[in-house]
Amino acid sequence: MMHDDIARQVADRVNAARLIESIDALAAFGARDDGGVNRPALGERDIEARRFLIERARALGCSVSVDACANLFIRRDGDTALAPVMTGSHIDTQPTGGKLDGCYGVLAGFEVLAALNDANVRTRRPLEVAIWTNEEGTRFSPGAMGSSAFVEPSRMTRYADVRDVDGVTLRAALDAHHAAFPELGARGSHDAAHAFVELHIEQGPQLENAGVPLAVVSGIQGVRWYALHCAGTAAHAGTTPMPLRRDAMTLAIALHRELDGVAHELGRDDTRVTFGRWNVEPNSINTIPSAVTFIVDFRHPDARVLAAFDERAHAIAQRHGARLEALFSHAPVAFDAAVLSRIDDACRALDANALHLTSGAFHDAMYLAQHCASGMLFVPSRGGISHNPAEATDAGHLVLGARVLAHCLTTLCND
């Protein structure tokens, strides 16, 4: 049988009811009264959810291993010892999260394992479904901790002593995870995976607005985070004449206006700029602000635009006498052309219309792209909503995404 025929056979065995049931079942771990999910990384609910998935993996005939950052690897052996094809995402959530962000990518991977079994298909390469630890970064900082440590294990030296709001270190949380699953073997020291494909909800409105059910994700935009520190002099709001004031908020507003203008001038339609965090001192209704700090989040898929924004932002801060502090920087990620071509082929084989988009959000695939040939696939988010109990995707889109994933992974596993 030709490889394309085998891939179609596996895609056709994706079971819609089983996929939707698995999403609802996982959402029960940390379920909120409003329909959302609160499941912090390596917390009690996360441990319970992992136990549920480990049991499901073994029922599918798969082995389960773990690495130093508690990333789980569900492995279906192939006919050879070649490097595996990987898929997966994360199951930790925002405190007021929904039931799809991350979880859908993991559960669609499980559905592919089940579809391969149902189709009685053996692949040439092994297939691994990864559950990456602490992608959201809401319990331990930074986010995408598990995938970044998988790609660069030396990061664990820095990560181990990071504490959550209760003072619990990541090291202690990892020890608790090991105690909960002492039987799990350590993932072997394999060479780089053959490929990684992450399926995810879009978390934005573009697919829904276009009326298209899928997006082949060409890359992830780069980001710059800056803190702007503006100094003034606290004084009485009623007695200090306007010409004699040193108002830190007036300075901050002027900086905001210029930075916003530069971001839109440089980035055009691809600009994403946010001024999301502000701190004002003394923050009193009748006192002129003496100090204001605000954070700029600038994102763009073009490294040249990011570099130009860096230069202009430093010049603006210097001209106004403000202090600019660089907080975080990440270069744009371009996914592998060959993997994207395989995702495109799968969409065409299943007569599924797909856009090509750049992701505005970070995902584990951002780091996996440094490890092996990687790509992503999006399904629509209803209303563009995510990180919210109202997060939802039409069942038909969820199933179609899983079918395309099944086709693509089966093809890659037979390379």
Contacts in CASP RR format, 6 or more apart in sequence:
PFRMAT RR
TARGET T0000
AUTHOR 0000-0000-0000
METHOD contacts of the structure
MODEL  1
MMHDDIARQVADRVNAARLIESIDALAAFGARDDGGVNRPALGERDIEAR
RFLIERARALGCSVSVDACANLFIRRDGDTALAPVMTGSHIDTQPTGGKL
DGCYGVLAGFEVLAALNDANVRTRRPLEVAIWTNEEGTRFSPGAMGSSAF
VEPSRMTRYADVRDVDGVTLRAALDAHHAAFPELGARGSHDAAHAFVELH
IEQGPQLENAGVPLAVVSGIQGVRWYALHCAGTAAHAGTTPMPLRRDAMT
LAIALHRELDGVAHELGRDDTRVTFGRWNVEPNSINTIPSAVTFIVDFRH
PDARVLAAFDERAHAIAQRHGARLEALFSHAPVAFDAAVLSRIDDACRAL
DANALHLTSGAFHDAMYLAQHCASGMLFVPSRGGISHNPAEATDAGHLVL
GARVLAHCLTTLCND
1 9 0 8 1.000
3 410 0 8 1.000
3 411 0 8 1.000
3 414 0 8 1.000
4 349 0 8 1.000
4 411 0 8 1.000
6 119 0 8 1.000
6 121 0 8 1.000
6 410 0 8 1.000
6 414 0 8 1.000
7 346 0 8 1.000
7 349 0 8 1.000
7 406 0 8 1.000
7 407 0 8 1.000
7 408 0 8 1.000
7 410 0 8 1.000
7 411 0 8 1.000
7 414 0 8 1.000
8 349 0 8 1.000
8 350 0 8 1.000
8 407 0 8 1.000
9 119 0 8 1.000
9 121 0 8 1.000
10 112 0 8 1.000
10 115 0 8 1.000
10 116 0 8 1.000
10 119 0 8 1.000
10 121 0 8 1.000
10 406 0 8 1.000
10 407 0 8 1.000
10 410 0 8 1.000
11 115 0 8 1.000
11 346 0 8 1.000
11 349 0 8 1.000
11 350 0 8 1.000
11 403 0 8 1.000
11 404 0 8 1.000
11 406 0 8 1.000
11 407 0 8 1.000
11 410 0 8 1.000
12 119 0 8 1.000
12 403 0 8 1.000
13 114 0 8 1.000
13 115 0 8 1.000
13 116 0 8 1.000
13 118 0 8 1.000
13 119 0 8 1.000
13 406 0 8 1.000
14 111 0 8 1.000
14 112 0 8 1.000
14 115 0 8 1.000
14 399 0 8 1.000
14 402 0 8 1.000
14 403 0 8 1.000
14 406 0 8 1.000
15 111 0 8 1.000
15 114 0 8 1.000
15 115 0 8 1.000
15 118 0 8 1.000
16 395 0 8 1.000
16 396 0 8 1.000
16 399 0 8 1.000
18 111 0 8 1.000
18 114 0 8 1.000
19 107 0 8 1.000
19 108 0 8 1.000
19 111 0 8 1.000
19 398 0 8 1.000
19 399 0 8 1.000
19 402 0 8 1.000
20 395 0 8 1.000
20 398 0 8 1.000
20 399 0 8 1.000
22 56 0 8 1.000
22 107 0 8 1.000
22 110 0 8 1.000
22 111 0 8 1.000
23 99 0 8 1.000
23 100 0 8 1.000
23 103 0 8 1.000
23 104 0 8 1.000
23 107 0 8 1.000
23 398 0 8 1.000
24 99 0 8 1.000
25 52 0 8 1.000
26 49 0 8 1.000
26 52 0 8 1.000
26 53 0 8 1.000
26 91 0 8 1.000
26 99 0 8 1.000
26 103 0 8 1.000
26 107 0 8 1.000
27 35 0 8 1.000
27 36 0 8 1.000
27 37 0 8 1.000
27 98 0 8 1.000
27 99 0 8 1.000
27 103 0 8 1.000
29 37 0 8 1.000
29 39 0 8 1.000
29 45 0 8 1.000
29 46 0 8 1.000
29 48 0 8 1.000
29 49 0 8 1.000
29 52 0 8 1.000
30 37 0 8 1.000
30 38 0 8 1.000
30 39 0 8 1.000
30 45 0 8 1.000
30 49 0 8 1.000
31 37 0 8 1.000
32 38 0 8 1.000
32 96 0 8 1.000
32 97 0 8 1.000
32 389 0 8 1.000
34 389 0 8 1.000
35 98 0 8 1.000
35 99 0 8 1.000
35 389 0 8 1.000
36 96 0 8 1.000
36 97 0 8 1.000
36 98 0 8 1.000
36 99 0 8 1.000
36 389 0 8 1.000
36 391 0 8 1.000
37 93 0 8 1.000
37 97 0 8 1.000
37 98 0 8 1.000
37 99 0 8 1.000
37 103 0 8 1.000
37 389 0 8 1.000
38 45 0 8 1.000
38 93 0 8 1.000
38 94 0 8 1.000
38 95 0 8 1.000
38 96 0 8 1.000
38 97 0 8 1.000
39 45 0 8 1.000
39 46 0 8 1.000
39 49 0 8 1.000
39 91 0 8 1.000
39 92 0 8 1.000
39 93 0 8 1.000
40 46 0 8 1.000
40 92 0 8 1.000
40 93 0 8 1.000
40 95 0 8 1.000
40 138 0 8 1.000
40 139 0 8 1.000
40 164 0 8 1.000
41 92 0 8 1.000
41 133 0 8 1.000
41 134 0 8 1.000
41 135 0 8 1.000
41 136 0 8 1.000
41 137 0 8 1.000
41 138 0 8 1.000
41 139 0 8 1.000
41 140 0 8 1.000
41 145 0 8 1.000
41 173 0 8 1.000
42 70 0 8 1.000
42 92 0 8 1.000
42 133 0 8 1.000
42 134 0 8 1.000
42 139 0 8 1.000
42 140 0 8 1.000
42 170 0 8 1.000
42 173 0 8 1.000
42 174 0 8 1.000
42 176 0 8 1.000
42 177 0 8 1.000
43 139 0 8 1.000
43 173 0 8 1.000
43 176 0 8 1.000
46 91 0 8 1.000
46 92 0 8 1.000
47 176 0 8 1.000
47 177 0 8 1.000
47 180 0 8 1.000
49 91 0 8 1.000
50 72 0 8 1.000
50 91 0 8 1.000
50 131 0 8 1.000
50 177 0 8 1.000
50 180 0 8 1.000
50 181 0 8 1.000
51 180 0 8 1.000
51 181 0 8 1.000
53 72 0 8 1.000
53 74 0 8 1.000
53 91 0 8 1.000
53 106 0 8 1.000
53 110 0 8 1.000
53 131 0 8 1.000
54 64 0 8 1.000
54 72 0 8 1.000
54 181 0 8 1.000
54 184 0 8 1.000
56 110 0 8 1.000
57 63 0 8 1.000
57 64 0 8 1.000
57 74 0 8 1.000
57 110 0 8 1.000
57 113 0 8 1.000
57 129 0 8 1.000
58 64 0 8 1.000
60 74 0 8 1.000
60 76 0 8 1.000
60 110 0 8 1.000
60 113 0 8 1.000
60 114 0 8 1.000
60 117 0 8 1.000
61 76 0 8 1.000
61 117 0 8 1.000
62 74 0 8 1.000
62 75 0 8 1.000
62 76 0 8 1.000
62 113 0 8 1.000
63 74 0 8 1.000
63 75 0 8 1.000
63 77 0 8 1.000
64 72 0 8 1.000
64 73 0 8 1.000
64 74 0 8 1.000
64 75 0 8 1.000
64 184 0 8 1.000
65 72 0 8 1.000
65 73 0 8 1.000
65 75 0 8 1.000
65 184 0 8 1.000
65 185 0 8 1.000
65 186 0 8 1.000
65 187 0 8 1.000
65 188 0 8 1.000
66 72 0 8 1.000
66 73 0 8 1.000
66 177 0 8 1.000
66 178 0 8 1.000
66 181 0 8 1.000
66 184 0 8 1.000
66 185 0 8 1.000
66 186 0 8 1.000
66 187 0 8 1.000
67 73 0 8 1.000
67 149 0 8 1.000
67 150 0 8 1.000
67 186 0 8 1.000
67 187 0 8 1.000
68 149 0 8 1.000
68 153 0 8 1.000
68 156 0 8 1.000
68 174 0 8 1.000
69 133 0 8 1.000
69 134 0 8 1.000
69 145 0 8 1.000
69 146 0 8 1.000
69 149 0 8 1.000
69 150 0 8 1.000
69 156 0 8 1.000
69 159 0 8 1.000
69 174 0 8 1.000
70 133 0 8 1.000
70 146 0 8 1.000
70 173 0 8 1.000
70 174 0 8 1.000
70 177 0 8 1.000
70 178 0 8 1.000
71 130 0 8 1.000
71 131 0 8 1.000
71 132 0 8 1.000
71 133 0 8 1.000
71 146 0 8 1.000
71 147 0 8 1.000
71 149 0 8 1.000
71 150 0 8 1.000
71 187 0 8 1.000
72 130 0 8 1.000
72 131 0 8 1.000
72 184 0 8 1.000
73 128 0 8 1.000
73 129 0 8 1.000
73 130 0 8 1.000
73 131 0 8 1.000
73 187 0 8 1.000
74 110 0 8 1.000
74 113 0 8 1.000
74 128 0 8 1.000
74 129 0 8 1.000
74 130 0 8 1.000
74 131 0 8 1.000
75 84 0 8 1.000
75 126 0 8 1.000
75 127 0 8 1.000
75 128 0 8 1.000
76 113 0 8 1.000
76 116 0 8 1.000
76 123 0 8 1.000
76 126 0 8 1.000
76 127 0 8 1.000
76 128 0 8 1.000
77 126 0 8 1.000
78 122 0 8 1.000
78 123 0 8 1.000
78 124 0 8 1.000
78 125 0 8 1.000
78 126 0 8 1.000
78 127 0 8 1.000
78 413 0 8 1.000
79 122 0 8 1.000
79 123 0 8 1.000
79 124 0 8 1.000
80 124 0 8 1.000
80 125 0 8 1.000
82 124 0 8 1.000
82 125 0 8 1.000
82 126 0 8 1.000
82 194 0 8 1.000
83 125 0 8 1.000
83 190 0 8 1.000
83 191 0 8 1.000
83 192 0 8 1.000
83 193 0 8 1.000
83 194 0 8 1.000
83 372 0 8 1.000
84 125 0 8 1.000
84 126 0 8 1.000
84 127 0 8 1.000
84 128 0 8 1.000
84 190 0 8 1.000
84 193 0 8 1.000
84 194 0 8 1.000
85 125 0 8 1.000
85 126 0 8 1.000
85 127 0 8 1.000
85 128 0 8 1.000
85 193 0 8 1.000
85 194 0 8 1.000
85 195 0 8 1.000
85 196 0 8 1.000
85 197 0 8 1.000
85 409 0 8 1.000
85 412 0 8 1.000
85 413 0 8 1.000
86 127 0 8 1.000
86 128 0 8 1.000
86 129 0 8 1.000
86 130 0 8 1.000
86 193 0 8 1.000
86 195 0 8 1.000
86 196 0 8 1.000
86 197 0 8 1.000
86 368 0 8 1.000
86 372 0 8 1.000
87 105 0 8 1.000
87 108 0 8 1.000
87 109 0 8 1.000
87 112 0 8 1.000
87 127 0 8 1.000
87 128 0 8 1.000
87 129 0 8 1.000
87 130 0 8 1.000
87 196 0 8 1.000
87 197 0 8 1.000
87 198 0 8 1.000
87 199 0 8 1.000
87 405 0 8 1.000
87 409 0 8 1.000
88 105 0 8 1.000
88 106 0 8 1.000
88 108 0 8 1.000
88 109 0 8 1.000
88 129 0 8 1.000
88 130 0 8 1.000
88 131 0 8 1.000
88 132 0 8 1.000
88 198 0 8 1.000
88 199 0 8 1.000
88 364 0 8 1.000
89 102 0 8 1.000
89 103 0 8 1.000
89 104 0 8 1.000
89 105 0 8 1.000
89 106 0 8 1.000
89 130 0 8 1.000
89 131 0 8 1.000
89 132 0 8 1.000
89 135 0 8 1.000
89 198 0 8 1.000
89 199 0 8 1.000
89 200 0 8 1.000
89 363 0 8 1.000
89 364 0 8 1.000
90 102 0 8 1.000
90 103 0 8 1.000
90 106 0 8 1.000
90 131 0 8 1.000
90 132 0 8 1.000
90 133 0 8 1.000
90 134 0 8 1.000
90 135 0 8 1.000
90 136 0 8 1.000
90 364 0 8 1.000
91 102 0 8 1.000
91 103 0 8 1.000
91 106 0 8 1.000
91 131 0 8 1.000
92 133 0 8 1.000
92 134 0 8 1.000
92 135 0 8 1.000
92 136 0 8 1.000
92 137 0 8 1.000
92 138 0 8 1.000
92 139 0 8 1.000
93 101 0 8 1.000
93 103 0 8 1.000
93 136 0 8 1.000
93 138 0 8 1.000
94 101 0 8 1.000
94 136 0 8 1.000
94 138 0 8 1.000
94 387 0 8 1.000
95 138 0 8 1.000
96 387 0 8 1.000
96 388 0 8 1.000
96 389 0 8 1.000
97 387 0 8 1.000
97 388 0 8 1.000
97 389 0 8 1.000
97 391 0 8 1.000
98 386 0 8 1.000
98 387 0 8 1.000
98 388 0 8 1.000
98 389 0 8 1.000
98 390 0 8 1.000
98 391 0 8 1.000
99 391 0 8 1.000
100 201 0 8 1.000
100 381 0 8 1.000
100 386 0 8 1.000
100 391 0 8 1.000
100 392 0 8 1.000
100 393 0 8 1.000
100 398 0 8 1.000
101 200 0 8 1.000
101 201 0 8 1.000
101 203 0 8 1.000
101 386 0 8 1.000
101 387 0 8 1.000
101 391 0 8 1.000
102 135 0 8 1.000
102 200 0 8 1.000
102 201 0 8 1.000
104 199 0 8 1.000
104 200 0 8 1.000
104 201 0 8 1.000
104 379 0 8 1.000
104 393 0 8 1.000
104 398 0 8 1.000
105 198 0 8 1.000
105 199 0 8 1.000
105 200 0 8 1.000
106 129 0 8 1.000
106 131 0 8 1.000
108 199 0 8 1.000
108 398 0 8 1.000
108 401 0 8 1.000
108 402 0 8 1.000
108 405 0 8 1.000
109 129 0 8 1.000
109 199 0 8 1.000
109 402 0 8 1.000
109 405 0 8 1.000
109 409 0 8 1.000
110 129 0 8 1.000
111 402 0 8 1.000
111 406 0 8 1.000
112 127 0 8 1.000
112 129 0 8 1.000
112 402 0 8 1.000
112 405 0 8 1.000
112 406 0 8 1.000
112 409 0 8 1.000
112 410 0 8 1.000
113 127 0 8 1.000
113 129 0 8 1.000
115 406 0 8 1.000
116 123 0 8 1.000
116 127 0 8 1.000
116 406 0 8 1.000
116 410 0 8 1.000
121 410 0 8 1.000
123 410 0 8 1.000
123 413 0 8 1.000
123 414 0 8 1.000
124 413 0 8 1.000
124 414 0 8 1.000
124 415 0 8 1.000
125 194 0 8 1.000
125 412 0 8 1.000
125 413 0 8 1.000
125 414 0 8 1.000
125 415 0 8 1.000
126 413 0 8 1.000
127 409 0 8 1.000
127 413 0 8 1.000
128 193 0 8 1.000
130 147 0 8 1.000
130 150 0 8 1.000
130 364 0 8 1.000
132 144 0 8 1.000
132 146 0 8 1.000
132 147 0 8 1.000
132 150 0 8 1.000
132 364 0 8 1.000
133 145 0 8 1.000
133 146 0 8 1.000
134 140 0 8 1.000
134 143 0 8 1.000
134 144 0 8 1.000
134 145 0 8 1.000
134 146 0 8 1.000
134 170 0 8 1.000
135 143 0 8 1.000
135 144 0 8 1.000
135 145 0 8 1.000
135 146 0 8 1.000
135 147 0 8 1.000
135 363 0 8 1.000
135 364 0 8 1.000
136 143 0 8 1.000
137 143 0 8 1.000
137 144 0 8 1.000
137 145 0 8 1.000
139 164 0 8 1.000
140 159 0 8 1.000
140 162 0 8 1.000
140 163 0 8 1.000
140 164 0 8 1.000
140 170 0 8 1.000
140 173 0 8 1.000
141 162 0 8 1.000
142 148 0 8 1.000
143 362 0 8 1.000
144 362 0 8 1.000
144 363 0 8 1.000
144 364 0 8 1.000
144 366 0 8 1.000
144 367 0 8 1.000
145 155 0 8 1.000
145 159 0 8 1.000
145 170 0 8 1.000
146 364 0 8 1.000
147 364 0 8 1.000
147 365 0 8 1.000
147 366 0 8 1.000
147 367 0 8 1.000
147 368 0 8 1.000
148 155 0 8 1.000
148 367 0 8 1.000
149 155 0 8 1.000
149 156 0 8 1.000
149 159 0 8 1.000
150 367 0 8 1.000
150 368 0 8 1.000
150 371 0 8 1.000
151 367 0 8 1.000
151 368 0 8 1.000
151 370 0 8 1.000
151 371 0 8 1.000
152 367 0 8 1.000
152 370 0 8 1.000
159 170 0 8 1.000
160 169 0 8 1.000
160 170 0 8 1.000
160 171 0 8 1.000
160 174 0 8 1.000
161 169 0 8 1.000
161 170 0 8 1.000
161 171 0 8 1.000
162 169 0 8 1.000
162 170 0 8 1.000
163 169 0 8 1.000
163 170 0 8 1.000
164 173 0 8 1.000
192 371 0 8 1.000
192 372 0 8 1.000
193 368 0 8 1.000
193 371 0 8 1.000
193 372 0 8 1.000
194 372 0 8 1.000
194 373 0 8 1.000
194 412 0 8 1.000
194 415 0 8 1.000
195 336 0 8 1.000
195 339 0 8 1.000
195 342 0 8 1.000
195 372 0 8 1.000
195 373 0 8 1.000
195 374 0 8 1.000
195 375 0 8 1.000
195 412 0 8 1.000
196 339 0 8 1.000
196 365 0 8 1.000
196 368 0 8 1.000
196 369 0 8 1.000
196 371 0 8 1.000
196 372 0 8 1.000
196 373 0 8 1.000
196 374 0 8 1.000
196 375 0 8 1.000
197 339 0 8 1.000
197 343 0 8 1.000
197 374 0 8 1.000
197 375 0 8 1.000
197 376 0 8 1.000
197 377 0 8 1.000
197 405 0 8 1.000
197 408 0 8 1.000
197 409 0 8 1.000
197 412 0 8 1.000
198 363 0 8 1.000
198 364 0 8 1.000
198 365 0 8 1.000
198 368 0 8 1.000
198 374 0 8 1.000
198 375 0 8 1.000
198 376 0 8 1.000
198 377 0 8 1.000
199 376 0 8 1.000
199 377 0 8 1.000
199 378 0 8 1.000
199 379 0 8 1.000
199 401 0 8 1.000
199 402 0 8 1.000
199 405 0 8 1.000
200 363 0 8 1.000
200 376 0 8 1.000
200 377 0 8 1.000
200 378 0 8 1.000
200 379 0 8 1.000
201 378 0 8 1.000
201 379 0 8 1.000
201 380 0 8 1.000
201 381 0 8 1.000
201 386 0 8 1.000
201 391 0 8 1.000
201 393 0 8 1.000
202 215 0 8 1.000
202 357 0 8 1.000
202 378 0 8 1.000
202 379 0 8 1.000
202 380 0 8 1.000
202 381 0 8 1.000
202 384 0 8 1.000
203 361 0 8 1.000
203 381 0 8 1.000
203 384 0 8 1.000
203 386 0 8 1.000
203 387 0 8 1.000
204 381 0 8 1.000
204 383 0 8 1.000
204 384 0 8 1.000
204 385 0 8 1.000
204 386 0 8 1.000
205 381 0 8 1.000
205 383 0 8 1.000
205 384 0 8 1.000
206 215 0 8 1.000
206 355 0 8 1.000
206 357 0 8 1.000
207 213 0 8 1.000
207 214 0 8 1.000
207 215 0 8 1.000
207 355 0 8 1.000
207 357 0 8 1.000
207 378 0 8 1.000
207 379 0 8 1.000
207 380 0 8 1.000
207 381 0 8 1.000
208 380 0 8 1.000
208 381 0 8 1.000
208 382 0 8 1.000
208 383 0 8 1.000
208 384 0 8 1.000
210 355 0 8 1.000
211 380 0 8 1.000
212 353 0 8 1.000
212 354 0 8 1.000
212 355 0 8 1.000
212 380 0 8 1.000
213 352 0 8 1.000
213 353 0 8 1.000
213 354 0 8 1.000
213 379 0 8 1.000
213 380 0 8 1.000
213 396 0 8 1.000
213 397 0 8 1.000
213 400 0 8 1.000
213 401 0 8 1.000
214 347 0 8 1.000
214 352 0 8 1.000
214 353 0 8 1.000
214 354 0 8 1.000
214 355 0 8 1.000
214 377 0 8 1.000
214 378 0 8 1.000
214 379 0 8 1.000
214 397 0 8 1.000
214 400 0 8 1.000
214 401 0 8 1.000
214 404 0 8 1.000
215 354 0 8 1.000
215 355 0 8 1.000
215 356 0 8 1.000
215 357 0 8 1.000
215 377 0 8 1.000
215 378 0 8 1.000
215 379 0 8 1.000
216 340 0 8 1.000
216 343 0 8 1.000
216 344 0 8 1.000
216 347 0 8 1.000
216 354 0 8 1.000
216 355 0 8 1.000
216 356 0 8 1.000
216 357 0 8 1.000
216 376 0 8 1.000
216 377 0 8 1.000
217 335 0 8 1.000
217 356 0 8 1.000
217 357 0 8 1.000
217 358 0 8 1.000
217 359 0 8 1.000
217 365 0 8 1.000
217 375 0 8 1.000
217 376 0 8 1.000
217 377 0 8 1.000
217 378 0 8 1.000
218 334 0 8 1.000
218 335 0 8 1.000
218 340 0 8 1.000
218 356 0 8 1.000
218 357 0 8 1.000
218 358 0 8 1.000
219 301 0 8 1.000
219 332 0 8 1.000
219 333 0 8 1.000
219 334 0 8 1.000
219 335 0 8 1.000
219 358 0 8 1.000
219 359 0 8 1.000
219 375 0 8 1.000
219 376 0 8 1.000
220 332 0 8 1.000
220 333 0 8 1.000
220 358 0 8 1.000
220 359 0 8 1.000
220 360 0 8 1.000
220 361 0 8 1.000
220 362 0 8 1.000
220 363 0 8 1.000
220 365 0 8 1.000
220 366 0 8 1.000
221 270 0 8 1.000
221 272 0 8 1.000
221 299 0 8 1.000
221 300 0 8 1.000
221 301 0 8 1.000
221 332 0 8 1.000
221 358 0 8 1.000
221 359 0 8 1.000
221 360 0 8 1.000
222 299 0 8 1.000
222 300 0 8 1.000
222 301 0 8 1.000
222 303 0 8 1.000
222 306 0 8 1.000
222 330 0 8 1.000
222 331 0 8 1.000
222 332 0 8 1.000
222 333 0 8 1.000
223 297 0 8 1.000
223 298 0 8 1.000
223 299 0 8 1.000
223 306 0 8 1.000
223 328 0 8 1.000
223 329 0 8 1.000
223 330 0 8 1.000
223 362 0 8 1.000
224 296 0 8 1.000
224 297 0 8 1.000
224 298 0 8 1.000
224 299 0 8 1.000
224 306 0 8 1.000
224 309 0 8 1.000
224 310 0 8 1.000
224 313 0 8 1.000
224 326 0 8 1.000
224 328 0 8 1.000
224 329 0 8 1.000
225 295 0 8 1.000
225 296 0 8 1.000
225 297 0 8 1.000
225 298 0 8 1.000
225 326 0 8 1.000
225 327 0 8 1.000
225 328 0 8 1.000
225 329 0 8 1.000
226 295 0 8 1.000
226 296 0 8 1.000
226 298 0 8 1.000
226 313 0 8 1.000
226 324 0 8 1.000
226 325 0 8 1.000
226 326 0 8 1.000
226 327 0 8 1.000
227 293 0 8 1.000
227 294 0 8 1.000
227 295 0 8 1.000
227 296 0 8 1.000
227 324 0 8 1.000
227 325 0 8 1.000
227 327 0 8 1.000
228 252 0 8 1.000
228 255 0 8 1.000
228 259 0 8 1.000
228 293 0 8 1.000
228 294 0 8 1.000
228 295 0 8 1.000
228 296 0 8 1.000
228 317 0 8 1.000
228 322 0 8 1.000
228 323 0 8 1.000
228 324 0 8 1.000
228 325 0 8 1.000
229 291 0 8 1.000
229 292 0 8 1.000
229 293 0 8 1.000
229 322 0 8 1.000
229 323 0 8 1.000
229 324 0 8 1.000
229 325 0 8 1.000
230 248 0 8 1.000
230 249 0 8 1.000
230 251 0 8 1.000
230 252 0 8 1.000
230 255 0 8 1.000
230 291 0 8 1.000
230 292 0 8 1.000
230 293 0 8 1.000
230 294 0 8 1.000
230 320 0 8 1.000
230 322 0 8 1.000
231 246 0 8 1.000
231 248 0 8 1.000
231 251 0 8 1.000
231 290 0 8 1.000
231 291 0 8 1.000
231 322 0 8 1.000
231 323 0 8 1.000
232 246 0 8 1.000
232 247 0 8 1.000
232 248 0 8 1.000
232 251 0 8 1.000
232 288 0 8 1.000
232 289 0 8 1.000
232 290 0 8 1.000
232 291 0 8 1.000
233 245 0 8 1.000
233 246 0 8 1.000
233 288 0 8 1.000
233 290 0 8 1.000
234 281 0 8 1.000
234 282 0 8 1.000
234 287 0 8 1.000
234 288 0 8 1.000
234 289 0 8 1.000
234 290 0 8 1.000
235 245 0 8 1.000
235 246 0 8 1.000
235 287 0 8 1.000
235 288 0 8 1.000
236 286 0 8 1.000
236 287 0 8 1.000
236 288 0 8 1.000
237 285 0 8 1.000
237 286 0 8 1.000
237 287 0 8 1.000
237 288 0 8 1.000
238 286 0 8 1.000
240 288 0 8 1.000
245 288 0 8 1.000
246 288 0 8 1.000
247 288 0 8 1.000
247 289 0 8 1.000
248 280 0 8 1.000
248 281 0 8 1.000
248 288 0 8 1.000
248 289 0 8 1.000
248 290 0 8 1.000
248 291 0 8 1.000
248 292 0 8 1.000
249 280 0 8 1.000
249 289 0 8 1.000
249 292 0 8 1.000
251 292 0 8 1.000
251 320 0 8 1.000
251 321 0 8 1.000
251 322 0 8 1.000
252 278 0 8 1.000
252 292 0 8 1.000
252 294 0 8 1.000
252 322 0 8 1.000
254 320 0 8 1.000
255 294 0 8 1.000
255 316 0 8 1.000
255 317 0 8 1.000
255 320 0 8 1.000
255 322 0 8 1.000
256 275 0 8 1.000
256 294 0 8 1.000
258 316 0 8 1.000
259 273 0 8 1.000
259 275 0 8 1.000
259 296 0 8 1.000
259 313 0 8 1.000
259 316 0 8 1.000
260 273 0 8 1.000
260 275 0 8 1.000
262 309 0 8 1.000
262 312 0 8 1.000
262 313 0 8 1.000
262 316 0 8 1.000
263 271 0 8 1.000
263 273 0 8 1.000
263 298 0 8 1.000
263 309 0 8 1.000
264 271 0 8 1.000
264 273 0 8 1.000
266 300 0 8 1.000
266 305 0 8 1.000
266 308 0 8 1.000
266 309 0 8 1.000
266 312 0 8 1.000
267 300 0 8 1.000
267 302 0 8 1.000
267 305 0 8 1.000
270 300 0 8 1.000
270 301 0 8 1.000
270 302 0 8 1.000
270 305 0 8 1.000
270 358 0 8 1.000
271 298 0 8 1.000
271 299 0 8 1.000
271 300 0 8 1.000
272 297 0 8 1.000
272 298 0 8 1.000
272 299 0 8 1.000
272 300 0 8 1.000
272 360 0 8 1.000
273 296 0 8 1.000
273 297 0 8 1.000
273 298 0 8 1.000
273 299 0 8 1.000
274 296 0 8 1.000
274 297 0 8 1.000
275 294 0 8 1.000
275 295 0 8 1.000
275 296 0 8 1.000
275 297 0 8 1.000
276 294 0 8 1.000
276 295 0 8 1.000
276 297 0 8 1.000
277 294 0 8 1.000
277 295 0 8 1.000
278 292 0 8 1.000
278 293 0 8 1.000
278 294 0 8 1.000
278 295 0 8 1.000
279 291 0 8 1.000
279 292 0 8 1.000
279 293 0 8 1.000
279 294 0 8 1.000
280 289 0 8 1.000
280 291 0 8 1.000
280 292 0 8 1.000
281 289 0 8 1.000
281 290 0 8 1.000
281 291 0 8 1.000
281 292 0 8 1.000
282 289 0 8 1.000
282 290 0 8 1.000
283 289 0 8 1.000
295 327 0 8 1.000
296 313 0 8 1.000
298 306 0 8 1.000
298 309 0 8 1.000
298 313 0 8 1.000
299 360 0 8 1.000
300 306 0 8 1.000
300 309 0 8 1.000
300 332 0 8 1.000
301 332 0 8 1.000
301 358 0 8 1.000
302 332 0 8 1.000
303 331 0 8 1.000
303 332 0 8 1.000
306 331 0 8 1.000
306 332 0 8 1.000
313 324 0 8 1.000
314 324 0 8 1.000
317 323 0 8 1.000
317 324 0 8 1.000
318 324 0 8 1.000
330 362 0 8 1.000
330 366 0 8 1.000
333 365 0 8 1.000
333 366 0 8 1.000
333 369 0 8 1.000
334 369 0 8 1.000
335 365 0 8 1.000
335 369 0 8 1.000
335 374 0 8 1.000
335 375 0 8 1.000
335 376 0 8 1.000
336 369 0 8 1.000
336 373 0 8 1.000
336 374 0 8 1.000
336 375 0 8 1.000
338 373 0 8 1.000
339 373 0 8 1.000
339 374 0 8 1.000
339 375 0 8 1.000
339 412 0 8 1.000
340 375 0 8 1.000
342 408 0 8 1.000
342 411 0 8 1.000
342 412 0 8 1.000
343 354 0 8 1.000
343 375 0 8 1.000
343 377 0 8 1.000
343 404 0 8 1.000
343 408 0 8 1.000
344 354 0 8 1.000
345 408 0 8 1.000
345 411 0 8 1.000
346 352 0 8 1.000
346 404 0 8 1.000
346 405 0 8 1.000
346 407 0 8 1.000
346 408 0 8 1.000
346 411 0 8 1.000
347 353 0 8 1.000
347 354 0 8 1.000
347 404 0 8 1.000
349 407 0 8 1.000
350 400 0 8 1.000
350 403 0 8 1.000
350 404 0 8 1.000
350 407 0 8 1.000
352 400 0 8 1.000
352 401 0 8 1.000
352 403 0 8 1.000
352 404 0 8 1.000
357 378 0 8 1.000
359 376 0 8 1.000
359 378 0 8 1.000
363 376 0 8 1.000
365 374 0 8 1.000
365 375 0 8 1.000
365 376 0 8 1.000
368 374 0 8 1.000
369 375 0 8 1.000
377 401 0 8 1.000
377 404 0 8 1.000
377 405 0 8 1.000
377 408 0 8 1.000
379 393 0 8 1.000
379 397 0 8 1.000
379 398 0 8 1.000
379 400 0 8 1.000
379 401 0 8 1.000
380 393 0 8 1.000
380 394 0 8 1.000
380 397 0 8 1.000
381 391 0 8 1.000
381 392 0 8 1.000
381 393 0 8 1.000
382 391 0 8 1.000
382 392 0 8 1.000
382 393 0 8 1.000
382 394 0 8 1.000
385 391 0 8 1.000
385 392 0 8 1.000
END
